[in-house]
Amino acid sequence: MSILLDTPTTADYDLSAPVIVLSHTMAAAGDVRVVVRVGTIAKPCVELAGVWNLYFYVSVGGAGYNIEPYPQELLASSWITKLFVSKVCDVPAGAIVGVMLKSPNAGDTDVTVTAEIWHVSGSLPAVVPNAAGGLLTFGTGAGQINPDGTGQVPSSNAALATNYTADRAGKLDNIYSDTTHIDSDIIVLTADVAKVYSDTTIIYSDTTIIGSDVVIAVSDTTQIASDLVIEASDVAQLYSDTTIIASDLVQIYSDTATIISDITEFKGTGWTTETLKVIKDAVDTVGNSQQTIENSESQVYNTDTADGSTVVNEES
């Protein structure tokens, strides 16, 4: 089992020359290993492969010792981030563990580095109980576990069990209360869902009625269009008949002119005054009929359509 002995140190470094990236004083003896993560997305390494140098050393009683080989030469890829792991070393209590790092690339002048030191002996470190990295004990002192929660430490396992049972019962009460609230919320939610379903049913019914009304409106519009076509046909026939009447009127007018000419020609042939008067009255009657028919030609023909509007045809 590995235990992290200290908070990881993170900083930006110029790695073109050896630079210290970790320094840790051992509280107790143990086997340790250093892990160094180099580069981030924001501040990466240069994308070049090469051999990196990891300097692992220990200072004991003022004397420094290099962990051989010194440095460790680690071949790395060209990727922008890297992770280096040192050798494992047995370090005495009070010793200072230090690590330096150097990049083979001159461009690595501003790179983020995180260094960690791990206890890897496979057992808990020999640290004073309740101290950093040490075993925890029951009590009311700094760093101790107080299971009673009232400032009093249980005097026996039985007392601890009693406190635990009471605490568990309290938590169960809270769970039950929360469950009751959830159940109530579910009931409200069910009612809301039912209301939404009812409203949806009403909307569906109204939509069906609207659809039916639209179908009827389309049918009525089709009928109106059909009626308009028939009315247009009737108007066309009326126009054709009016044209024929106009042609007949022209013929009547021509015949009347011929009659007038004949009457004028025979005025002096010895007809009696009474005869001429009769002929004149007949001519006047024909003339009046001609005028009446000409007035009819200029009449406005109004044809009512199925929708109540008026189609006006004027022959001038």
Secondary structure, DSSP 8 states (H G I E B T S, - for coil): --EE-S--EEEEE-TTS-EEEEEEE-SS-EEEEEEEEE--SSS---S--EEEEEEEEEEETTEEEE-SSSSEEEEE-S-S-EEEE---EEE-TT-EEEEEEE-S-TT-SSEEEEEEEEE-SSS-----TTSTTS---BSSSTT-B-TTSSS---SSHHHHHHHHHHHHHHHHHHHHHHHHHHHHHHHHHHHHHHHHHHHHHHHHHHHHHHHHHHHHHHHHHHHHHHHHHHHHHHHHHHHHHHHHHHHHHHHHHHHHHHHHHHHHHTTTSS--HHHHHHHHHHHHHHHHHHHHHHHHHT-EEEEE-TTS-EEEEE--
